[in-house]
Amino acid sequence: MHPEHTAAGNELKRGCGRAAELIAQHSSWRERLGILRRAPHSAVPRLVLASFASLPPAVEAVRCEIATPDRYEDGLTELAAYLSRPTPVIPAERRGLEDLLAYQRNSSGTIGMGDLLFLHAFVNVLAPDRVVEIGTLSGFSAAVIADAVAQHQRPESESVVVDTIDLSQRCLTDQKKPVGFEIPQLVTHLSSRIRVHAGQDARYVEQIARAGELQLVFIDADHQHPRPTLDLIRVSRFVRPGGWVVVHDIDLGSLGERMRAAGTPFDYGAPFGAQWLFEAWPFEKISGGNIGALRLPSHVRDLVPFALAMLRIPSELEPIPTRRTLEAFFAAVVDLM
Ligand SMILES: C[S@@+](CC[C@H](N)C(=O)[O-])C[C@H]1O[C@@H](n2cnc3c(N)ncnc32)[C@H](O)[C@@H]1O
């Protein structure tokens, strides 16, 4: 029977948006085997089992939107309660966050205000030692994360607070400048504690983190499906069990559709990759609007059936990048097993 018409198919669909429907629509054994045919031969026997394993029942995302600065404190309290962490004390002087908010109002290509506030609050509550970011651009979100991480450290500390990785050497929105070029002016006092790794992708995390070390990774790179899922799979071995991955643009695809319907499509397109990843995620998750936090399972190998299920959603890439991404995807999945 087609999974769409089974209890499992119905479970997948409940509260999970279009991603789960797309997965269910492409779940025949023929389609699953068709995907596995692209995997390395030596891995196929193990992958077959994972490809036909049932996914954990879908979960609804907890919602915590922090749309405006006056909601920041409430947002902190809600996130702290949800994560069972102490609510961080807000310093009387909040220059860092205020400056970043002022900068955000005049910038393009970087995360929006609600996303900035959620990201800052989430990092503030989780209080990780450092964060790895995939997708630097000018360095704005790296500065936001650095400001929140540093709040929990001694002012004289010199440890790295953010490692930010970008495939490009040049900032896409200002090709004359290198990626991360705005960091020194945005967070001058922290810029020596932010390392920019230009010309690299998520595979580079292996060079800068030990397995199971990181408390949090932020993914905001290529949003075309299945690349956000590939980034997540690549970094997950380096996140501690039950750690978190925050993903940006989890509403971008729907926003693009709404804009197209209103006659004002985006210049750079509005792919669904991050949105489908968030919607289909079968473990704990928190939605901050267009940004969301995904909690990794205790064993990263439990991600394998989910990762293979995501491949059933048609790729948003052109045929040649799709083929290369699939090869990379299978290599990353095999590393989880
Ligand atoms: C949306 S921008 C990041 C914005 C940034 N996080 C901010 O809010 O300030 C996406 C960035 O990801 C980079 N990128 C694209 N594909 C990538 C990949 N596979 N790995 C790492 N970076 C990638 C692009 O060069 C671009 O700078």
The ligand as an SDF file (V2000), in Angstrom:
LIG
                    3D

 27 29  0  0  0  0  0  0  0  0999 V2000
   22.3390   33.9450    2.8890 C   0  0  0  0  0  0  0  0  0  0  0  0
   24.0530   34.1850    2.8460 S   0  0  0  0  0  0  0  0  0  0  0  0
   24.5370   34.1160    4.5110 C   0  0  0  0  0  0  0  0  0  0  0  0
   24.0990   35.3300    5.2950 C   0  0  0  0  0  0  0  0  0  0  0  0
   24.7230   35.4260    6.6640 C   0  0  0  0  0  0  0  0  0  0  0  0
   24.5030   34.2230    7.4470 N   0  0  0  0  0  0  0  0  0  0  0  0
   24.1380   36.6040    7.4290 C   0  0  0  0  0  0  0  0  0  0  0  0
   22.9730   36.5470    7.8180 O   0  0  0  0  0  0  0  0  0  0  0  0
   24.8390   37.5730    7.6330 O   0  0  0  0  0  0  0  0  0  0  0  0
   24.5880   32.6590    2.2150 C   0  0  0  0  0  0  0  0  0  0  0  0
   26.1010   32.4930    2.1340 C   0  0  0  0  0  0  0  0  0  0  0  0
   26.3820   31.1090    1.9900 O   0  0  0  0  0  0  0  0  0  0  0  0
   27.4670   30.9370    1.1010 C   0  0  0  0  0  0  0  0  0  0  0  0
   27.3620   29.5750    0.5580 N   0  0  0  0  0  0  0  0  0  0  0  0
   26.6380   29.1260   -0.4860 C   0  0  0  0  0  0  0  0  0  0  0  0
   26.7730   27.8050   -0.6110 N   0  0  0  0  0  0  0  0  0  0  0  0
   27.5790   27.4070    0.3930 C   0  0  0  0  0  0  0  0  0  0  0  0
   28.0750   26.1440    0.8240 C   0  0  0  0  0  0  0  0  0  0  0  0
   27.7570   25.0070    0.1710 N   0  0  0  0  0  0  0  0  0  0  0  0
   28.8830   26.0950    1.8910 N   0  0  0  0  0  0  0  0  0  0  0  0
   29.2200   27.2280    2.5650 C   0  0  0  0  0  0  0  0  0  0  0  0
   28.7710   28.4560    2.2020 N   0  0  0  0  0  0  0  0  0  0  0  0
   27.9650   28.5340    1.1380 C   0  0  0  0  0  0  0  0  0  0  0  0
   27.3230   32.0420    0.0930 C   0  0  0  0  0  0  0  0  0  0  0  0
   28.5880   32.3530   -0.4810 O   0  0  0  0  0  0  0  0  0  0  0  0
   26.7720   33.1900    0.9520 C   0  0  0  0  0  0  0  0  0  0  0  0
   27.7890   34.0160    1.4020 O   0  0  0  0  0  0  0  0  0  0  0  0
  1  2  1  0
  2  3  1  0
  2 10  1  0
  3  4  1  0
  4  5  1  0
  5  6  1  0
  5  7  1  0
  7  8  2  0
  7  9  1  0
 10 11  1  0
 11 12  1  0
 11 26  1  0
 12 13  1  0
 13 14  1  0
 13 24  1  0
 14 15  1  0
 14 23  1  0
 15 16  2  0
 16 17  1  0
 17 18  1  0
 17 23  2  0
 18 19  1  0
 18 20  2  0
 20 21  1  0
 21 22  2  0
 22 23  1  0
 24 25  1  0
 24 26  1  0
 26 27  1  0
M  CHG  2   2   1   9  -1
M  END
$$$$
